[in-house]
Amino acid sequence: MALAMNILLRIAKLAALLAIALASAVSSADSWRYPATISSKTDTYGDVSVRRIIDARKDQQYPDFAVEVSRGKELLARFRGVYFEQLFPAPDGSFFVALSNNGLPGTAVLIFDREGNLRLEAKHDVAFFDYCGYSVTRQRLWFDADTPAVKFVKHKDVDSYQVRLRNCHGKEVDLLATVQEAYKRTVERRAAGIR
């Protein structure tokens, strides 16, 4: 009996150590800290500049994000709470498509025109994309960031473009249809009680 108790005690200790090690690995797997500064990146297309800003002076874990659209020195728009990693201008420069695989601040797709008018914003916490990788907070892999292959296909009958890109599964997809499917997926998940 004492031997069985000793074995059970050792198993319990091993299980506790394993649980601690696993919890530690999971909690640090999705951790980050921004430098306590304000940083920005600017992309310029003709006379339009798009500036991405991260202000981590007050909060290094959840900084303030913003995107500014300017023509020359004139600020046309400032979108707070959005950010992206990749920006693609339409061939005629009339609008821009911004994409992100990052859960912070949560922007997946941002479309705005050269006048600074926001045309579409899809957030990861509202639109659940067909992800290839998804972490607790940061990772939201829905498009191929290495080779996004963004294409602007001119409609024959209408003066507009269809935007196509490569998703994370390597398949070429229509951007607007993908966003619609992501919103539909969110509604279906919530109806099933899944967050």
Phi, psi and omega in degrees: 000319180295324179294316179297320179295320180296318178295315178298321179295318178295319178296318179297317178296316179297318178296320179295317178297319178296318179296319178295315180297318180294316179297321179295317180295318181293317183291328180271349182292334183235040180254155182200166175203124177275151173296146183284060181222176170253130180230155179210157175228136181238132173247135181239130179231102185064236181265004181255130176245140178238118184248126176259131186235135171237117179249100183252022181292327181265326184219112184278345178266319179234076183288173174276133179245147176203156174231131178244139176243127183227153169239114187061234179265358182273119176283118181270325183201151172225116179257115180272148175076019177231156178197162179205163177260328186229139183231135182229120177274145173297153181305326180268004178072012185283335179206169183230144176243123179245136184233149179211141173254020185251137178282351176245126355280003177118000180291130174256312181222137175224127175235127178217155182265176185291349176268357180089013179276126178286125181255330180201136171224123176241125181256146180298328182280352178249324179247115183266103183284173176276085188282145171263340178209137185208120177251179183303318185233307194268312189282124178218068186280104180238337176234161181282098183291332180285321179222074184291337177048047179292130180233142175249110183257118182289130175290146181286319187264340186236147180277070178205176182241148166262133179258127179239151178205170178266124178280179184291347177271000179085010182261137175284129184226160174278129184298310183295322177295323179294319178294317178300317178297323179296317177294319178298318179299321179298313180299315180296319180295317181292324177296329179273000179083017179258134180267000000 
